[in-house]
């Protein structure tokens, strides 16, 4: 199948061939019929991509601040590499479509294969989409013009603005900005029995949008004209749908409202509020969050957990239902708003029109039409340009292509030069396209078993959500593959036992992405320690940063929490430095209601050598403080490692410093993997890593 992507680096749009997404629990897979190009949002994104780096920085000072903070802790080169790496990732475009259901996942009720549904959010410009069950609504049989259903996301945004403004039938409402969203909002308001006054910098009125009046936004007498239309009072409510860098819409809204009116923002403008106007009229200002309640809540959008209707009447999904109800009952008709329709194969022409518009065409509603038979799609895409297999390199099959795989694993393996990218398997077409746009795999697939059956593949790399690690490790080892898995190995003790059993039965190697043990500065400390003679004391401080409770890594079932998911890194680093087995682990969590996710803890370690260690893991620190600091006390010396960019050695007679570009050991880790597989070097780390996982599981259980 094909999917449309925007290059954030240069603003170009491209159709990329990628395998279709596979169905998951609480989702459906949809064959697209129509999708909407949101001229305002997507033009803004494309124009941002066209800007140079300085212009991008000026437009996003918030991101510049993040970059400068990262520079202060990680170093300039490391930070710039990460920033430029993000620009390489193509961005999936689109968020509103209508299509036919071709697969239904477990947990989805009321929807069957063959149903026509409107979809929002995850409804990209793509021939096939996988969408959560709360993000779709079945199209009623009464609707004959299916095209209008593709505008469901815009209808949802308009409705959420109306709900936030608490608009009542018969009220007078100003709509500022008569673009696509403005016209849809005005028409829904009319259907609800409101008097609508439209505003824009130019006359963009349409016959189908029934306004009580149109007033130019730059009319000096706008406030007086509104009072003449509202019995001298001013409008009851204002909905701002405009997209502009100006504060003009806010200033206009303040001027035309009555006492104690409500102003709601669903567009994108500057928001400098004049306290005097708001105080004198006691105005309320509200922002509507996209299509409705549930937006950006992963439990709602991804896990399918709906909000009880008794507490939340209009969610994302129920706003879509309401939009379709208005269409089905003929209270709403937006067919005349549809000014252009492009075939999906010619999507780039549509973007040429909305970004450059050299022919000066008038457009409002722009649709992409799909002519695609989902029954004929292939789960595997074979590339015409293949990498050569052999030449002493390790042939890699990768399962999963999330942000860490794209930003760390793939570029590091590519730079190493000893790995061939053969096959890539993902469950979603978007991540596969993003990875394959930059890295050349011989084929990409939505069926991971093709990698296990591929006799040319030497090493399976697992970079998926933590709860799937065990499954892929065991199956790959049983298929006779070497396996490299991102940490942790698994989330459950019984899974670890099964992994250990599969590893010992297999003749192949197993590696876990605990890379800090391979870092050059850790190696520098290790070569000077004499832990077999004099026990050391280790203090590893991890300023981990805040991660929201709804992030998948905080989900016990998906990510296992941050102690299993990340803190295992730092325990393993100390273990590798000491070189002896762990005798005991104790974890004490901070009791803090503001940080309830068990990601503030002190982990105490006791080793057979007599050494002790502490890992201080916290999400409460400042971003300006280094993320990782390790101090080692032994034999009259102190070693202080700061964020893997510097190492200070204190001895009885001198102090010395080693500085280098940040290196957390990932490069050396892949050298180690190559040596073990190709040069038959002893893989002496995996046994201690398995033992470490056992200790952590036992500690958490107790």
C-alpha positions in Angstrom: 0.0 0.0 0.0 1.0 3.7 -0.3 1.0 6.4 2.4 1.6 10.1 2.2 4.5 11.6 4.2 5.9 15.1 4.7 9.6 15.7 4.9 10.1 18.1 7.8 13.6 18.7 6.5 12.6 20.3 3.2 8.8 20.5 3.1 8.3 18.0 0.2 5.5 15.4 0.2 6.0 11.9 -1.0 4.0 8.7 -1.4 5.9 5.9 0.2 5.2 2.2 -0.4 4.9 0.3 2.9 3.2 -2.9 4.2 -0.3 -2.4 5.6 -0.9 -2.2 9.4 -2.1 -5.4 11.1 -5.2 -5.4 13.3 -4.7 -5.1 17.1 -7.1 -5.5 20.0 -9.6 -2.6 20.2 -8.8 -1.4 16.6 -10.2 -1.8 13.1 -8.4 -1.8 9.8 -10.0 0.5 7.2 -9.6 0.6 3.5 -9.7 4.4 2.7 -12.3 5.8 0.4 -11.7 9.6 0.9 -9.5 11.6 3.2 -9.5 15.4 3.8 -6.6 17.7 3.3 -6.9 20.3 6.1 -5.7 23.2 4.1 -4.8 25.3 7.2 -3.0 22.7 9.3 -1.3 20.8 6.5 -0.3 24.0 4.6 1.2 25.3 7.9 3.2 22.0 8.3 4.4 22.0 4.7 5.5 25.7 4.9 7.3 25.0 8.2 9.3 22.2 6.4 10.2 24.6 3.6 11.9 27.0 6.0 15.6 26.9 6.8 17.0 25.9 10.2 17.1 29.5 11.5 13.5 30.2 10.4 12.4 26.9 12.0 14.2 27.8 15.2 12.5 31.3 15.3 9.1 29.7 14.8 9.6 27.0 17.6 11.5 28.7 20.5 10.2 26.0 22.8 12.1 23.4 20.9 15.2 25.6 20.8 15.1 25.7 24.6 15.0 21.9 24.8 18.0 21.7 22.5 20.1 24.2 24.5 19.2 22.4 27.7 20.4 19.1 26.2 23.6 20.8 25.0 24.5 21.8 28.5 24.3 18.2 29.7 25.0 16.0 26.7 27.4 18.2 24.7 27.0 20.1 21.4 27.8 17.3 18.9 25.5 14.7 20.5 22.7 17.1 20.7 23.0 18.3 17.1 23.1 14.7 15.9 19.9 14.0 17.8 18.2 17.1 16.5 19.1 16.5 12.8 18.1 12.8 13.3 14.5 13.9 14.1 14.4 16.0 11.0 15.1 12.9 8.9 11.9 11.1 10.0 9.1 11.7 7.5 5.8 12.9 9.1 2.6 11.0 8.3 -0.1 13.5 7.0 -3.8 13.5 7.4 -6.3 12.9 10.3 -9.8 12.7 8.9 -11.2 10.0 6.5 -14.0 7.7 5.6 -13.5 4.1 4.6 -14.6 0.5 4.6 -13.7 -1.9 7.4 -11.6 -4.9 6.3 -10.6 -6.3 9.7 -12.0 -6.1 13.2 -9.9 -6.6 16.3 -10.9 -8.2 19.6 -12.8 -6.0 21.9 -14.6 -4.1 19.0 -18.4 -4.4 19.1 -21.0 -3.0 16.8 -18.7 -2.8 13.8 -18.4 -5.5 11.2 -16.3 -6.2 8.1 -17.8 -4.2 5.2 -19.2 -1.4 7.3 -18.5 2.2 6.2 -17.0 4.3 9.0 -15.8 7.8 9.6 -12.4 7.9 11.3 -10.4 10.6 13.0 -6.9 11.0 14.5 -5.2 7.9 13.2 -6.9 8.3 9.8 -3.9 9.2 7.7 -3.6 9.9 4.0 -3.0 6.2 3.4 -4.7 3.4 1.4 -5.0 1.4 4.6 -5.3 2.7 8.2 -5.6 1.1 11.6 -7.8 3.1 13.9 -8.8 2.7 17.5 -12.5 1.7 18.1 -13.2 5.0 20.0 -12.0 7.0 17.0 -14.6 5.7 14.5 -18.3 5.9 14.0 -20.5 3.9 11.6 -21.9 5.9 8.8 -25.7 5.8 8.8 -27.5 4.3 5.8 -29.4 7.6 5.2 -26.2 9.4 4.1 -25.8 9.0 0.3 -22.9 11.4 -0.2 -20.1 9.5 1.6 -17.6 12.3 0.8 -19.0 14.5 3.5 -18.3 11.9 6.1 -14.6 12.3 5.5 -14.8 15.7 7.2 -15.7 14.1 10.5 -12.6 15.4 12.3 -13.4 18.9 11.3 -17.0 18.4 12.4 -15.6 17.0 15.7 -13.4 20.0 16.3 -16.3 22.4 15.6 -18.6 20.5 17.9 -16.0 20.5 20.7 -15.7 24.2 20.4 -19.5 24.5 20.6 -19.7 22.3 23.7 -16.9 24.2 25.4 -18.6 27.5 24.8 -21.8 26.0 26.3 -23.9 27.5 23.4 -27.7 27.4 23.8 -30.3 27.4 21.0 -31.2 31.0 20.0 -28.0 32.6 21.1 -26.0 34.9 18.9 -22.6 33.5 18.0 -19.7 35.1 16.1 -17.5 32.8 14.1 -14.1 34.5 13.4 -12.4 33.0 10.4 -14.5 31.6 7.4 -12.2 28.9 6.1 -13.1 25.3 6.0 -13.4 24.9 9.8 -15.3 28.2 10.1 -17.9 27.3 7.5 -18.5 23.9 9.1 -18.8 25.5 12.5 -21.3 28.1 11.3 -23.5 25.5 9.6 -23.7 23.4 12.7 -24.5 26.4 14.8 -27.3 27.3 12.3 -28.6 23.7 12.6 -28.7 24.2 16.4 -30.9 27.3 16.0 -28.3 30.0 16.6 -27.9 33.4 14.9 -24.4 33.3 13.3 -22.4 36.4 12.4 -19.3 35.6 10.3 -16.0 37.5 10.3 -13.0 37.3 8.0 -10.4 39.6 6.5 -12.0 39.0 3.1 -15.5 38.1 2.0 -15.5 34.3 2.0 -19.2 33.8 2.3 -21.0 30.8 0.7 -24.6 30.5 -0.1 -24.9 27.3 1.9 -23.5 29.0 5.1 -26.5 30.9 6.4 -25.2 33.9 8.3 -27.3 36.6 9.9 -24.5 38.9 8.7 -21.0 39.0 7.4 -18.6 41.7 8.7 -15.0 42.2 7.7 -12.6 41.6 10.6 -10.7 44.8 9.9 -13.9 46.9 9.9 -13.4 49.8 12.4 -17.1 49.7 13.1 -17.4 46.0 13.7 -18.4 46.3 17.3 -21.1 48.9 16.6 -22.5 46.7 13.7 -22.7 43.7 16.0 -24.6 45.7 18.6 -27.1 46.7 16.0 -27.6 43.0 15.2 -27.9 41.9 18.8 -30.3 44.5 20.4 -27.4 46.6 21.6 -25.9 43.8 23.7 -23.0 42.1 21.7 -22.8 38.4 20.9 -23.3 35.8 23.5 -20.5 33.6 22.4 -17.5 33.7 20.0 -15.8 30.8 18.4 -12.4 31.6 16.8 -11.6 29.3 13.9 -9.0 31.5 12.2 -5.3 30.5 11.6 -3.0 33.5 11.8 0.1 34.9 13.6 -1.9 38.0 14.5 -3.7 38.8 17.8 -6.5 40.4 15.8 -9.1 37.7 16.3 -8.7 37.9 20.1 -8.9 41.7 20.0 -12.0 41.5 17.8 -13.7 38.9 20.1 -13.1 41.1 23.2 -14.8 44.1 21.4 -17.9 42.4 20.0 -19.0 40.3 23.1 -21.6 41.1 25.6 -21.1 41.1 29.4 -20.0 37.7 30.7 -19.7 36.2 27.3 -17.6 33.2 26.4 -14.8 33.1 23.8 -13.6 29.7 22.6 -10.5 29.0 20.5 -10.5 26.1 18.1 -8.2 27.8 15.5 -4.5 28.9 15.9 -3.8 32.5 16.6 -1.7 34.6 19.0 -3.4 34.7 22.4 -2.5 38.0 24.2 -5.6 38.7 26.4 -6.3 42.3 27.5 -7.0 42.1 31.2 -9.0 45.3 31.1 -11.5 44.0 28.6 -11.8 40.7 30.3 -12.2 42.3 33.7 -14.7 44.9 32.7 -17.0 42.4 30.9 -16.1 39.4 33.1 -15.4 37.4 29.9 -14.4 33.7 29.9 -11.8 32.3 27.5 -11.6 28.6 26.7 -9.6 26.4 24.4 -11.2 23.4 22.9 -8.9 20.4 22.7 -9.2 19.0 19.2 -12.1 16.6 18.5 -13.2 16.2 22.1 -12.7 14.4 25.4 -10.3 11.5 25.0 -7.9 13.3 22.7 -4.2 12.6 23.6 -5.4 10.0 26.3 -3.7 6.8 25.3 -6.1 4.7 27.4 -9.0 6.1 25.3 -7.4 6.3 21.9 -5.2 3.2 21.9 -6.6 0.9 24.6 -10.2 1.5 23.8 -11.3 2.6 27.3 -14.3 4.8 26.8 -15.5 7.5 29.2 -18.9 6.8 30.9 -21.6 8.8 29.1 -23.1 9.8 32.4 -19.9 11.8 33.1 -18.8 12.8 29.6 -21.5 13.2 27.1 -19.4 14.2 24.1 -16.1 12.3 23.6 -14.1 12.2 20.4 -16.1 9.3 19.1 -19.5 10.7 20.2 -18.7 14.0 18.6 -18.1 12.1 15.3 -21.4 10.3 15.8 -23.2 13.7 16.3 -21.6 15.1 13.1 -22.9 12.0 11.2 -26.3 12.4 12.8 -26.6 16.0 11.5 -25.7 14.8 8.0 -28.1 11.9 8.1 -31.0 14.0 9.2 -30.3 16.7 6.6 -29.7 19.3 9.2 -26.2 19.7 7.8 -25.0 19.7 4.2 -21.4 20.6 3.3 -21.3 19.2 -0.2 -20.8 22.7 -1.7 -17.8 23.2 0.4 -16.0 20.4 -1.4 -14.2 22.4 -4.1 -11.5 20.0 -5.2 -11.0 16.2 -5.5 -7.7 14.6 -6.4 -6.9 11.0 -6.9 -4.6 9.7 -4.1 -1.9 9.0 -6.7 -1.9 12.7 -7.6 -1.8 13.9 -3.9 1.3 15.9 -4.5 -0.7 18.1 -6.9 -3.1 18.9 -4.1 -0.3 20.0 -1.9 1.2 22.1 -4.7 -2.1 23.9 -4.9 -2.5 24.6 -1.1 1.2 25.6 -0.6 2.0 27.6 -3.8 -1.3 28.0 -5.7 0.3 29.5 -8.8 -3.0 29.3 -10.6 -4.7 31.3 -7.9 -7.5 28.8 -7.5 -10.2 29.2 -4.8 -10.3 26.2 -2.6 -11.9 25.2 0.7 -12.7 21.5 1.0 -10.0 19.4 -0.7 -10.4 15.6 -0.8 -8.2 12.7 -1.8 -10.0 9.8 -3.4 -8.7 6.3 -3.2 -9.0 3.5 -5.8 -7.5 0.6 -3.9 -8.6 -3.0 -3.4 -7.6 -4.1 0.1 -8.1 -7.7 -0.7 -5.0 -7.5 -3.0 -2.5 -5.8 -0.8 0.7 -7.6 0.0 2.0 -8.0 3.6 5.6 -7.8 2.3 7.2 -5.1 0.1 10.3 -6.2 -1.7 12.7 -3.4 -2.6 14.2 -3.1 -6.1 17.5 -2.0 -4.7 18.8 -4.7 -2.5 21.8 -4.6 -0.2 24.4 -7.3 -0.9 24.4 -10.2 1.6 27.6 -11.6 2.7 31.1 -10.0 2.7 31.7 -11.0 6.3 28.8 -8.8 7.5 26.0 -9.8 9.9 22.6 -9.9 8.1 20.0 -8.2 10.3 16.2 -8.7 10.6 14.6 -6.1 12.7 11.3 -6.5 14.6 9.8 -3.1 15.5 10.8 0.4 14.2 9.8 2.8 16.9 11.6 6.1 17.7 14.5 4.5 19.6 15.1 2.0 16.7 15.1 4.8 14.2 17.1 7.3 16.2 19.7 5.0 17.9 19.9 1.4 16.8 19.7 1.8 13.0 22.0 4.7 12.6 24.6 3.2 15.0 24.5 -0.2 13.1 24.8 1.6 9.8 27.8 3.7 10.9 29.4 0.5 12.2 29.6 -0.9 8.7 29.5 -4.5 9.7 25.7 -5.1 9.4 23.4 -5.6 6.4 19.8 -4.5 6.8 17.8 -7.4 5.2 14.3 -7.4 6.6 12.1 -5.1 8.7 8.9 -6.2 10.4 6.4 -3.9 12.1 2.6 -4.0 12.9 2.1 -0.5 11.6 2.7 0.8 8.1 3.7 4.3 9.3 6.8 3.2 11.4 8.0 0.9 8.6 7.8 3.7 6.1 9.6 6.1 8.4 12.5 3.6 8.9 12.7 2.4 5.3 12.8 6.0 4.0 16.2 6.4 5.6 17.6 2.9 5.9 17.7 0.4 3.0 16.1 -2.9 3.8 15.8 -5.6 1.2 12.2 -6.0 2.2 9.7 -4.7 4.8 6.8 -6.7 6.1 3.9 -6.8 8.6 4.6 -10.5 9.2 7.6 -11.0 11.6 7.6 -14.7 10.9 9.1 -14.0 7.5 12.2 -12.8 9.2 12.4 -16.0 11.3 12.0 -18.1 8.1 14.6 -16.2 6.2 17.8 -18.3 6.1 20.0 -15.4 5.2 19.3 -13.5 8.4 21.9 -14.0 11.1 20.6 -11.7 13.8 17.1 -10.7 14.9 16.9 -7.3 16.6 13.9 -6.8 18.8 12.9 -3.2 19.5 9.2 -3.4 20.4 7.1 -2.6 23.5 8.5 -4.5 26.5 5.6 -6.9 27.0 6.4 -8.5 23.6 10.1 -9.0 24.1 9.9 -12.5 25.6 7.7 -13.8 22.7 10.1 -12.6 20.0 13.2 -13.7 21.8 12.0 -17.3 22.4 10.6 -17.7 18.8 13.8 -16.3 17.3 16.1 -18.6 19.3 13.9 -21.6 18.5 14.2 -20.6 14.8 18.0 -20.8 15.1 18.7 -17.0 15.1 21.0 -15.0 17.2 19.0 -12.4 19.1 19.7 -8.8 20.2 16.8 -7.4 22.3 16.5 -3.9 23.8 16.2 -3.9 27.5 14.5 -5.4 29.5 14.5 -9.0 28.4 10.9 -9.5 29.7 8.4 -8.3 32.3 7.6 -11.5 34.1 9.7 -14.1 36.0 8.1 -17.1 34.2 9.0 -15.4 30.9 12.6 -15.1 32.0 12.7 -18.9 32.8 11.4 -19.7 29.3 14.0 -17.4 27.7 16.8 -19.0 29.7 15.6 -22.4 28.7 15.3 -21.5 25.0 18.8 -19.9 25.2 20.4 -23.0 26.7 18.7 -25.2 24.1 19.8 -23.0 21.3 23.2 -23.0 19.7 22.8 -19.3 19.1 23.7 -16.2 21.1 21.5 -13.8 23.0 22.3 -10.2 23.7 20.4 -7.5 25.8 20.7 -3.8 25.1 22.4 -2.9 28.4 25.1 -0.9 26.6 26.5 1.2 29.5 28.9 -1.6 30.4 30.6 -1.1 27.0 31.1 2.6 27.3 34.7 3.8 26.9 34.7 5.7 30.2 33.3 2.7 32.1 36.1 0.6 30.6 38.5 3.3 31.8 37.3 2.9 35.4 37.2 -0.9 35.2 40.8 -1.3 34.2 42.0 0.6 37.3 39.7 -1.0 39.9 40.9 -3.9 42.0 37.6 -5.2 43.2 38.9 -8.7 43.8 41.1 -7.3 46.5 39.4 -4.1 47.8 35.7 -3.7 47.8 34.3 -0.5 46.1 31.4 1.8 46.9 29.3 2.9 43.9 26.8 5.8 43.7 24.9 6.1 40.5 22.5 9.1 40.3 20.0 9.1 37.5 18.1 12.3 36.8 15.7 10.5 34.6 13.2 13.2 33.9 9.4 13.2 34.1 7.4 10.8 32.0 3.6 11.1 32.1 1.6 8.4 33.8 -0.2 7.6 30.5 3.0 6.9 28.6 3.3 3.2 27.6 6.6 2.7 29.6 4.6 3.6 32.8 2.0 1.0 32.0 2.7 -2.1 34.1 1.3 -4.4 31.4 3.1 -2.8 28.4 6.3 -1.3 29.7 6.6 -2.7 33.2 7.4 0.6 34.8 10.6 2.6 34.8 12.5 0.5 37.3 12.3 -2.7 35.2 12.3 -0.7 31.9 15.3 1.6 32.5 16.9 1.4 36.0 18.1 -2.1 35.0 20.6 -0.2 32.9 22.4 1.3 35.8 22.3 -1.7 38.1 24.0 -3.7 35.3 26.7 -1.0 34.9 27.7 -1.3 38.5 27.5 -5.1 38.3 29.8 -5.1 35.3 32.3 -2.7 37.0 32.4 -4.8 40.2 32.7 -8.1 38.3 31.1 -10.2 41.1 27.5 -11.5 41.6 24.8 -9.5 43.3 24.0 -10.8 46.7 21.0 -8.6 47.4 18.9 -5.8 46.0 16.5 -3.6 48.0 14.2 -0.9 46.5 12.7 1.9 48.5 10.2 4.2 46.7 9.6 7.8 47.6 6.1 8.4 49.0 5.1 11.4 46.9 1.5 11.9 45.6 2.8 14.3 43.0 4.9 11.5 41.4 2.8 8.4 41.9 4.3 6.2 39.2 7.0 4.5 41.3 9.8 6.3 39.4 11.5 7.9 42.4 13.5 5.3 44.3 16.8 4.3 45.9 18.0 0.9 44.9 20.6 -0.6 47.3 23.0 -3.3 46.0 25.2 -5.8 47.9 27.9 -7.8 46.0 29.7 -11.0 46.8 33.0 -9.0 46.6 31.9 -7.0 49.7 31.1 -4.0 47.6 27.9 -1.9 48.0 26.1 0.4 45.6 23.3 2.8 45.4 21.2 3.8 42.4 19.3 7.0 43.0 16.6 7.1 40.3 14.4 10.2 40.2 12.0 11.9 37.9 11.9 15.1 40.1 15.2 16.8 39.0 16.0 19.7 36.7 16.8 19.1 33.1 19.9 21.3 33.5 21.5 18.7 35.8 23.2 15.8 34.0 21.0 12.8 33.5 23.6 10.3 34.7 26.3 10.7 37.3 28.4 7.8 38.6 30.9 8.0 41.5 33.2 5.1 42.4 35.2 5.1 45.6 38.0 2.5 45.9 41.6 2.1 46.9 42.1 5.7 47.9 40.7 7.0 44.6 37.5 8.5 43.4 36.1 8.3 39.8 33.4 10.7 38.9 31.7 10.1 35.6 29.3 12.9 34.3 26.8 12.0 31.6 29.4 9.9 29.7 31.1 13.1 28.4 33.7 13.4 31.1 35.6 11.3 33.8 37.4 13.0 36.7 39.9 10.9 38.5 41.0 11.8 42.1 44.0 10.1 43.6 46.2 10.9 46.5 48.5 13.1 44.6 46.7 14.4 41.5 43.4 15.1 39.7 43.0 14.3 36.0 40.1 14.7 33.6 39.1 12.8 30.4 36.6 14.5 28.1 35.0 13.1 25.0 31.9 13.2 22.9 29.0 11.5 24.7 29.4 7.8 24.3 27.1 5.5 26.3 28.6 2.3 24.8 26.2 1.6 22.0 28.9 1.6 19.3 31.1 -0.7 21.3 28.1 -2.9 22.1 27.6 -3.6 18.4 31.3 -4.3 18.0 31.0 -6.8 20.8 28.0 -8.4 19.2 29.9 -8.7 15.9 32.9 -10.3 17.6 30.8 -12.8 19.4 28.9 -13.9 16.3 31.5 -13.7 13.6 34.7 -14.2 15.6 33.3 -16.6 18.2 34.2 -14.4 21.1 32.8 -15.7 24.5 29.5 -14.0 25.3 30.3 -13.6 29.0 27.7 -11.0 29.8 24.3 -12.6 29.1 24.4 -15.0 32.1 25.0 -12.1 34.5 22.2 -10.1 32.8 19.7 -13.0 33.2 20.7 -13.3 36.8 20.2 -9.6 37.3 16.7 -9.8 35.8 15.9 -12.6 38.3 17.1 -10.5 41.2 15.0 -7.5 40.2 11.8 -9.7 39.7 12.3 -11.3 43.1 12.8 -7.9 44.8 9.8 -6.3 43.1 7.6 -9.3 44.0 8.6 -9.2 47.6 
